[in-house]
Amino acid sequence: AAEIHDTLKAAWADLAELPSIRKARVRGVIAAAQLVDPATGEPHPPGARKGMELHRRALDHGLFVRPMGDCLYLLPPLGTPPARIRESVAVLGELLV
C-alpha cells in the first residue's frame, strides 16, 4: 500500500498542474480532484456532468474512475503495479487536455 501511495502521490501531483484540475489530493491509495472549466478555473455547471463524461471516455481506454459530480476519484487496487498507476494517471491527463 505504501508503494502505491507514493506512486499515486507523485503521478497525481503532475495531474494537479493541469488547468482543468483543482483541489488535487491523495489519501492512502485514493486520489481525488475537482474538475473545473480550464478557461476560467470555475466549477462546471451541474448539468454539464463533466465527471460522468470523463468516466465514459476513460472506460474507452480501459480505465475505471469514479466520478461524484465533478469530483474525480481514482482508487487503484492494492495489487496494481506502479507502472500501471503512472499509465492510468497519464491517460487521465491526456483526456483532460
N, C-alpha and C positions, 0 to 999 in steps of 0.2 A: 504494500500500500504506500509506503514511503517513497519508493521509486516512481510510482505512478503520480503521486502528488508532486514530486519535484519536476518531473517531465511536463505534467499538465500546467503547472505554475509558470514554467519558462515559456511554453508554447502559447499559453493564454495571454501572457504579457505582450507578445508580438501582436496578437489579435487586438488587444486593447488600444493599439496605436491607430487603428482604422477610424475614420471619421464617422462611421455608422455604428460605433460601439461606445457605450458609456457604462460606468459602474461595473467594470470587469472585476471579477473576484474568484478566488479558488479557496474552498474549504475542504480539506481532506482530499478526496478523489472526485469532488463535484466542482465543476466550473460553471459560472453563470455570468451573464452580461445583458444589459438593456440594449435593445435595438432602437436606433434613432434615425431620423432623416439626416443623411450625410451632408446635405446642403445647409441645413440650419442648426443641426445638433439638438433639435427639439424632438420630443416623442412623436411617433406617428399617430394619426387619428385612430381610435379603437376599431373603427370599421375597416381599416386597411388590412388588418390581420397579417402584418408582415412576419410575425413569428411563425404562423402556420405556413405561409408561403415559403419561408426559408426551410422549414421542416420538410415540405414536399420536395423541394429542389435537392435537399441533402439526401433524401431517400434515393433519388435517381443516381447518386454517387455511392450508394451502399452505406450511407452514414445515418444513424438514428440519433436525432437530437430531440430534446423535449422543449417545446415552446409553452410558456404560460403567459398568454397575452403577447407582449413584445419583450418578455424576458426569456432569454435562451439558456437552456441548461445542457451541459454535456456531462454524462455520467458513465465513464468507461468501466467495464467490468474489471474486477481485480486481476484477472489473468491477461489483460491487454498488454502486449509488448510496447515498450516506449516508442519504437518507430511508428507503430500504428496510431498512437496518440498524436505524435507530431504530424503525421499524414492527415489525420482527421481534422485537426485544427487548421492546417494549411488549406484543406478543401473548404472549410467554412470561410476562411479568409478570401478565397477566390470567389465564393458565392456572394460575399458581401460587397465586393468591389463593383 
